[in-house]
Amino acid sequence: MRSILTFAIALGFVSTDSTPSVAQALDNFSFQGSLSDSLGAPWDTVVTITSRLFADKTLLHQQTHNNVNVVNGVFNLIITNTDTVAFDREIKIGIRVGNNVEMTPRTPILMAPYAQSLIGFRVYPSNSG
């Protein structure tokens, strides 16, 4: 049976640097998707997922996520170490489950509306401990 992947992206950029700065590097983000079989039945299993970030057809970043729990079809990933990826153009994510081919179409990585409203603002570290 051919598997089907449907995406539900939940992006939340997370800084891994605890050093205060004017603008901390945002090099991690979360990704959520769902897996089902060709009849639409959700998966309940553990899989290996490879995530790949692209600008046009150029591969920018690849990460393998081992032992990913899929519960009632839903899986969650943390895409890490993306500090070398410039998110100043359209970036798409490709997902491959196990040794299968990458699912299509690739999904655009979009900015959350709240984060988009903060473009141009400076971030200052809190003085409270």
N, C-alpha and C positions, 0 to 999 in steps of 0.2 A: 504494500500500500504506500502510495506517495504521501509524504508529509507536507503540511501547509503551515507556513509561519505568518502570523499576523502581528503587526507592531503596535505597541502603545508606548510611545516614548515619554519618559519622565526624566527630564534633564535637570540636574541640580549640580552646578559646578561647585567643587569643594577644593579648598586650598589645603595642601599638606604641609605648608611652611608655617610654623608657629612664630617666626620672627616678625615683629611688627614692621610694616612698611606702608608707604603711601598707597601702593597698589600691589597686592599680593598676586603671585602667579596662580592662575586657576587651571590646574593641570589634571584634574579628575572630574568625571561626570557619571551620573547614573543612567542606565538604560533599562527599560522594561519591555518585554515582549511576551507573546503567547505562542504556544505550539499546539497544533491539533493534527489529527490524521485527516485523510481525504474525505471522511464523512463528517468532519467537524467535531469529533470526540476529543476532548482535551487530554494531553499527555500527563502522566504522573510517573516521573522517572528521574534519573540523574544522567546528565549528558556533559559532553565537552563542547564548548561553543568558542568559535574563533570570530572575533570582531575585527573589522578592518575599516579604516577611515580613508576616504578618497576625496581628492579635488579633481574634478573631471575624471580622467582614467588613471591618474597618478596615485599610487598607494603612498599614504603619508604615515600610517601607523597600523600596527597589527598586534593583537594580543590574544593569547589562548587562555580561556577560563575553564579550568578543570573542575569536575564534580559540581556542576551547576544543578541545583535542585529545581525541578519543574513540578509545581504543585497546582493541580486543577488547570493545567495548561500554562500557567504564568511563571516566568523566570525573571530574575533581576541580575544585572551585571553592574560592576563599577569599572569603567574604562579609566585606566590610570596612565600616568607618565605621558600625558599629551602636551607637555610644555613646549615641544618642538613644532607643534601643529599651529599654524596661524589661522585662527578662525575669522579671518577678514574677507573670506570668500565663501561660496557655497561648499560645504563639506557634507558628504553623505557617508552613512555607515552601511557596511555589508555584513551579514550574519551567515555563518556556516555552522551547522550542527553536525558534530562527529566528522566523518569522512565524506559527507554528502557535498554536493556542489553548493556554492553560495546561493542563498535565496535571492529572488528578484521580485520587485525592483529594489534597489538600494534606497534607504530612507534618508531624507535630508535632516541634518542636525539643525534645529531651530532654537533661537533664543526664547527663553520664557518672557512673557510680556512684562513682568515686574522688573526683571533684569534689564530689559531693553529700555525701560523708562529711566534707568540710572546711567545711561551712556553720557559721558562727559562729567559726571560727578567724581569728586575725589573721595577716597575712603581713608579715614583716619583711625588708627587703633584706639581702642578704649583704654582709659587709664584705670578702670576698675579691674581688680585682680581676678 
